[in-house]
Amino acid sequence: MAENGDRASRDEVLEELRGAPKLVVVTHENPDGDALGSLVAMQEILTTLGKDSVMFIDRRELPLPQEYHFLPLAGLITIPPEDLEQRTIVFLDCGNLERNPAEAFRRPGAHLLNIDHHHDNTRFGTVNLVVPDASCTAEIVWDLMHGLGVSPSPTIGEALYVGLITDTGRFMYENTGPRAHLMAAELIEAGVDVHDIYRRVYEGVPYGKLALLARGLANVRRYDEGRLTVTALSAEDFSASGAEESYSEGVIDHLRAVEGTAVAALVRDRKRDGDGKLLRKVSLRASDDRVDVSRIARRQGGGGHRQAAGFTTSMSDEEVVQFLREEIAAQL
């Protein structure tokens, strides 16, 4: 992994994982394929090593998106363990500490391993292994698996492959490097059924997801000669479609593919904050290499990658659009 990050940090993380008697593995809110794949794979790796390890997903994040229901979640807990102070906390795919909703993991003195590939990671860990040129966090977990002397079991292989294909857009995104294909080749040789994973993740679409997509496409607006392509999904859209929040996954990819689009944006209603203000989740995708959408997201307290980022806001749809138009113009 010399070309893929700080070898000293890698060795330190390996030493921590070998030496820690008890661990808890966590990831970010609204976990995607890379977050969940990395989580499941790391839990299985630690279990293979005989570790007392549990994986945590906040109960408010359940149910998980339908396409990930097949991932095994044995040992999952939804509230922080009572013996948390005795456990090393392994954060996966988490650009900053606030992206995990459980305050217990942010206590002073917590021993944190921060394993991630986001270039804007805040290095919040006791030990940080941040590899921006890795295609996904699953790629880093795959490398650590080798460092720990663990072979990819069916569970590990499938979980890592899910993380790989979802974060590289099935090997089509800019972050797809040679190691991503080497990783895929090894996992396939280890027995991963590529077609079965594809079918589980990308097919078997619930009708509510299709109905929500129809509403999202009907709401598309374009600004500044098409450089910004945006749509919004209201709480009413979700209700009328019979759709879960996770069903909006993939809508933005249709916008990103439109000719002339520099940035695609999906604005969707989430919940109300303590003051009763409606919060909106804004997802961003860049099609123009000159635009870094993570910079735009950070202006509103979010983050992500150059080509994929997001933030949460109480701004109205009109205010969000105006903000995005100004930020895109500033970079172009």
Phi, psi and omega in degrees: 000016184302319181280356189244020176148189184279109183297324179297318178294320178300312181297323180293319178295318178300317179297319179296315182294322178292322188271338184287124180283331183223136183220160169226132185254128185225166177215194186273167176296159182048056188298135179261192184296320180292318179299311183289319179297317179295320181298308182296317181296315181295320177300317180293321178298313181294322178296320177300326179280359180082018182281151169275093184231142174231154175247143187242133166226126182302139183301337179288346180271353182265149000286156177287161176308142185306324185290350180249009182297336183283344180294133182287132183239034176300133181087003180292135172240152184243000170229148182303142182294150180297331181263032184305323182297339181268355187253142168284131182262120181257106178271130181238131173062032186242109186291332176210162188296329184288349182284350170260127188286347184275115182295335182301331182280354180256015183291147178301139176085000180295143180265109190243132168256120185253106184242115190199167177234006179286129184292339180260020177304138185274005178054051185276354187278164168295319172232134184240125171240093183246118186238086185299334181269005171284144182292333184196165176294328178302328178295323178291318177298320177302315179296317178295325177305314178296319180298332180269359177074028181255136176269149182288107172290170176305319180294313180297314183299313180296316182297315179296322181293323176299313178300320182293309186288328182285323182277344175260004183060047183058042175071024181252344183279163182299333183283000181282108180251181181303322182295331178298319180285325175296319178298314180299317181300316180295318181293323177294318177298330180281354174118002179296129179270100186301314182296320180297318178295317179301314181298317182292321185276322190247351178241184185066038184289126176297148181300325180300329178289320177296318180296322178292320177301319180300318178293320179297318180290328178290338183264006185295135173230151180233145184225155173054057179060030175089000182297326175250120174245122189223149170220162180228142175238118182271169175302325178295322178299317179295316182295313183294332180274349187066035188255142170281163181301323183293345182292346179283351178301128177099341181301318186293335181294330176293324179288319182299330184279354183289133181304134177090352181285127172267319179224133172254142181224137173241121179249120181227141178294141179241290185198177177258144179277187183298337179267005179086002179284139178286126178264141178238139174264125180248116176258139184234141173225135180257135173252347181254123183298342181283345184256128175253101184287341176294327176296320179295315181296321181296332178298339180245020176086008179258209180175192180144215182255171176302321186257353181210119183206178180190167177204165177247140185210160173256007178295152174288168178303317182295320179292323177298314180299316180297317178300314182294319179300317180293318181292320178294317179300323181294331181268339179262000000 
